[in-house]
């Protein structure tokens, strides 16, 4: 961490979180950096960082801070969080993992500001997937449902898997039992609530709506900055 940038970070929360959640040899490297105010509701769970560890590889509270009203982050970890590479998590984000929950991030994920991740069972975000601001990922309905005709019950829990290189538009809700193929684009303000892989949605597709359905084929987001510059020249 450069001394010139030290005042951009929440040093107290950064040190507290790293040494609370990681073994000393990993914590001393400060792999997780907090910006903005953060409220730690619970830190009794487990945090795992796989692969090579470097200072500031996971930044919480910075992304989208220039676009959104700055809110404090809320961290509540009773279960397990796994990081498999660098991750950026936006300002004002809620991350809550219940006792039996496993939340797993891939390599180079981005979670937009003012988003909510509530994991009671299993949420997995594959490599290079980006989630826009004000999104929510819930693998639970929070309450059980009862069928009054036959008195059977519907489980409140499910799982979420977002494939590699997904682009989730802002204000999208990813609900339990959602599974997306690689290179999926989800339109803004959509609700995803089923296994789109089993529904034969192919990679490089666009889905959207409430609930989300197939909209278009053979579309991917351009992430490469050099390619973006070439495109800008085309349309300028």
C-alpha positions as CSV (number, residue, x, y, z in Angstrom):
1,X,0.0,0.0,0.0
2,X,1.5,3.3,-1.1
3,X,1.9,5.8,1.7
4,X,0.5,8.5,-0.6
5,X,-2.7,6.5,-0.8
6,X,-3.0,5.6,2.9
7,X,-5.8,8.0,3.6
8,X,-8.0,6.4,1.0
9,X,-8.2,3.2,3.1
10,X,-10.0,2.3,6.3
11,X,-6.9,1.2,8.0
12,X,-8.5,0.1,11.3
13,X,-11.1,-2.1,9.6
14,X,-8.6,-3.5,7.2
15,X,-6.2,-4.6,10.0
16,X,-9.0,-5.9,12.2
17,X,-10.6,-8.0,9.5
18,X,-7.4,-9.6,8.1
19,X,-6.0,-10.6,11.5
20,X,-9.4,-11.8,12.7
21,X,-10.2,-14.0,9.7
22,X,-6.8,-15.1,8.4
23,X,-3.7,-16.9,9.8
24,X,-0.9,-14.5,10.8
25,X,1.4,-15.3,7.8
26,X,-1.5,-14.4,5.4
27,X,-3.0,-11.6,7.4
28,X,0.3,-9.7,7.6
29,X,0.2,-9.3,3.8
30,X,-3.2,-7.4,4.1
31,X,-4.8,-9.1,1.1
32,X,-8.2,-7.6,1.9
33,X,-8.4,-3.8,1.9
34,X,-11.5,-1.9,3.1
35,X,-12.5,1.5,1.9
36,X,-15.4,3.5,3.4
37,X,-17.0,2.7,6.7
38,X,-17.7,-0.9,7.4
39,X,-20.0,-2.6,10.0
40,X,-18.9,-6.1,11.0
41,X,-22.0,-7.8,12.3
42,X,-20.4,-11.2,12.7
43,X,-16.9,-12.6,12.0
44,X,-17.3,-16.1,13.4
45,X,-17.1,-17.9,10.1
46,X,-14.2,-19.0,7.9
47,X,-12.3,-17.2,5.2
48,X,-10.1,-19.0,2.6
49,X,-7.9,-17.4,0.0
50,X,-6.6,-19.9,-2.6
51,X,-3.5,-19.4,-4.7
52,X,-0.9,-16.6,-4.5
53,X,-1.7,-13.9,-1.9
54,X,-0.8,-10.2,-2.5
55,X,-1.5,-7.0,-0.7
56,X,-4.9,-5.4,-1.7
57,X,-5.9,-8.2,-4.0
58,X,-9.4,-8.0,-2.6
59,X,-10.8,-4.5,-2.3
60,X,-14.1,-3.8,-0.6
61,X,-16.0,-0.5,-0.6
62,X,-14.4,1.4,-3.5
63,X,-15.9,0.3,-6.8
64,X,-18.7,2.6,-8.0
65,X,-18.0,5.1,-5.2
66,X,-17.9,7.8,-7.8
67,X,-21.4,6.9,-9.1
68,X,-23.4,6.1,-6.0
69,X,-24.2,7.7,-2.7
70,X,-21.5,6.4,-0.4
71,X,-22.9,4.0,2.1
72,X,-21.1,1.8,4.6
73,X,-20.5,-1.8,3.9
74,X,-22.0,-4.6,6.1
75,X,-20.1,-7.8,6.6
76,X,-21.7,-10.8,8.4
77,X,-19.8,-14.1,8.1
78,X,-21.0,-17.1,10.1
79,X,-20.3,-19.6,7.3
80,X,-17.5,-19.8,4.7
81,X,-16.2,-17.4,2.1
82,X,-13.7,-18.5,-0.5
83,X,-11.7,-16.2,-2.8
84,X,-9.9,-17.7,-5.8
85,X,-8.1,-14.5,-7.0
86,X,-8.5,-10.7,-7.0
87,X,-12.0,-9.3,-6.4
88,X,-13.4,-5.8,-6.3
89,X,-16.6,-5.3,-4.3
90,X,-18.4,-2.0,-4.5
91,X,-19.3,0.6,-1.9
92,X,-22.3,0.0,0.3
93,X,-22.4,-3.7,-0.3
94,X,-24.0,-6.2,2.1
95,X,-22.3,-9.7,2.4
96,X,-24.0,-12.1,4.7
97,X,-23.1,-15.8,4.9
98,X,-25.1,-17.9,7.3
99,X,-23.7,-20.8,9.4
100,X,-24.1,-23.5,6.7
101,X,-23.5,-21.2,3.7
102,X,-20.6,-21.2,1.3
103,X,-20.0,-18.1,-0.8
104,X,-17.2,-18.6,-3.4
105,X,-15.7,-15.9,-5.6
106,X,-13.8,-16.7,-8.8
107,X,-10.8,-14.9,-10.2
108,X,-11.2,-11.2,-11.0
109,X,-14.9,-10.9,-10.1
110,X,-16.4,-7.4,-9.8
111,X,-19.5,-6.8,-7.6
112,X,-21.1,-3.4,-8.1
113,X,-21.9,-0.9,-5.4
114,X,-25.0,-1.1,-3.2
115,X,-25.4,-4.8,-3.9
116,X,-26.6,-7.5,-1.5
117,X,-25.3,-11.0,-1.3
118,X,-27.2,-13.3,1.1
119,X,-25.9,-16.8,1.2
120,X,-27.6,-19.4,3.4
121,X,-26.6,-22.5,1.3
122,X,-24.4,-22.1,-1.8
123,X,-23.4,-19.2,-4.1
124,X,-20.6,-19.6,-6.6
125,X,-19.5,-16.9,-9.0
126,X,-17.1,-18.1,-11.7
127,X,-14.0,-16.4,-13.1
128,X,-14.2,-12.9,-14.7
129,X,-17.9,-12.5,-14.0
130,X,-19.1,-8.9,-13.2
131,X,-22.2,-7.9,-11.4
132,X,-23.6,-4.4,-11.8
133,X,-24.6,-2.0,-9.1
134,X,-27.7,-2.4,-6.9
135,X,-28.0,-6.1,-7.7
136,X,-29.0,-8.8,-5.2
137,X,-28.0,-12.5,-5.0
138,X,-30.2,-14.6,-2.6
139,X,-30.0,-18.4,-2.5
140,X,-33.0,-18.5,-0.2
141,X,-36.6,-17.4,-0.1
142,X,-36.1,-16.7,3.6
143,X,-39.3,-18.5,4.5
144,X,-40.8,-21.9,3.8
145,X,-43.9,-22.3,1.7
146,X,-46.8,-24.8,2.3
147,X,-49.0,-26.3,-0.3
148,X,-52.5,-26.1,1.3
149,X,-53.9,-28.7,-1.0
150,X,-51.7,-31.6,0.0
151,X,-50.0,-30.1,3.1
152,X,-46.5,-30.5,1.6
153,X,-43.7,-28.0,2.2
154,X,-41.3,-26.3,-0.3
155,X,-37.7,-25.8,0.8
156,X,-36.7,-22.2,1.2
157,X,-33.0,-23.0,0.2
158,X,-31.4,-23.4,-3.2
159,X,-28.1,-22.6,-4.8
160,X,-26.7,-20.1,-7.3
161,X,-24.0,-20.6,-9.9
162,X,-23.0,-17.8,-12.3
163,X,-20.9,-19.0,-15.1
164,X,-17.6,-17.5,-16.3
165,X,-17.5,-14.1,-18.0
166,X,-21.1,-13.3,-17.2
167,X,-22.2,-9.7,-17.2
168,X,-25.1,-9.1,-14.8
169,X,-26.9,-5.8,-15.5
170,X,-27.7,-3.3,-12.7
171,X,-30.6,-3.9,-10.4
172,X,-30.9,-7.5,-11.3
173,X,-32.1,-10.1,-8.8
174,X,-30.4,-13.5,-8.9
175,X,-32.6,-15.8,-6.9
176,X,-32.2,-19.4,-5.6
177,X,-31.7,-22.2,-8.2
178,X,-30.2,-19.8,-10.8
179,X,-27.5,-21.3,-12.9
180,X,-26.2,-19.4,-16.0
181,X,-24.0,-20.6,-18.8
182,X,-20.6,-19.0,-19.5
183,X,-20.6,-15.6,-21.4
184,X,-24.2,-14.8,-20.4
185,X,-25.4,-11.3,-20.4
186,X,-28.4,-10.5,-18.1
187,X,-30.4,-7.4,-18.9
188,X,-30.8,-4.7,-16.2
189,X,-33.8,-5.0,-13.8
190,X,-34.3,-8.8,-14.5
191,X,-35.2,-11.6,-12.2
192,X,-33.3,-14.9,-12.6
193,X,-34.8,-17.9,-10.9
194,X,-34.0,-21.1,-12.7
195,X,-31.3,-23.3,-14.2
196,X,-30.7,-21.7,-17.6
197,X,-28.1,-24.4,-18.6
198,X,-30.7,-27.1,-18.2
199,X,-33.2,-24.9,-20.1
200,X,-30.8,-25.1,-23.1
201,X,-29.7,-21.5,-23.0
202,X,-26.3,-21.5,-24.8
203,X,-23.2,-19.6,-23.9
204,X,-23.0,-16.1,-25.5
205,X,-26.7,-15.5,-24.9
206,X,-28.6,-12.5,-23.6
207,X,-31.4,-13.2,-21.1
208,X,-33.7,-10.7,-19.4
209,X,-37.2,-10.0,-18.0
210,X,-39.2,-10.9,-15.0
211,X,-38.6,-13.8,-14.9
212,X,-35.6,-13.8,-17.3
213,X,-35.9,-15.6,-20.6
214,X,-33.8,-15.9,-23.7
215,X,-33.6,-12.6,-25.6
216,X,-30.7,-12.9,-28.1
217,X,-27.9,-15.3,-29.2
218,X,-24.3,-14.8,-30.1
219,X,-23.7,-11.7,-27.9
220,X,-20.8,-11.1,-25.5
221,X,-19.7,-8.0,-23.6
222,X,-16.4,-6.5,-24.6
223,X,-14.1,-6.4,-21.6
224,X,-10.8,-5.8,-23.2
225,X,-9.8,-2.1,-23.1
226,X,-7.7,-2.2,-26.2
227,X,-10.7,-3.6,-28.1
228,X,-12.9,-1.0,-26.6
229,X,-10.7,1.7,-28.0
230,X,-10.9,0.2,-31.5
231,X,-14.6,0.2,-31.2
232,X,-14.8,3.8,-30.1
233,X,-12.8,4.8,-33.2
234,X,-15.4,2.9,-35.3
235,X,-18.4,4.8,-33.9
236,X,-16.7,8.2,-33.5
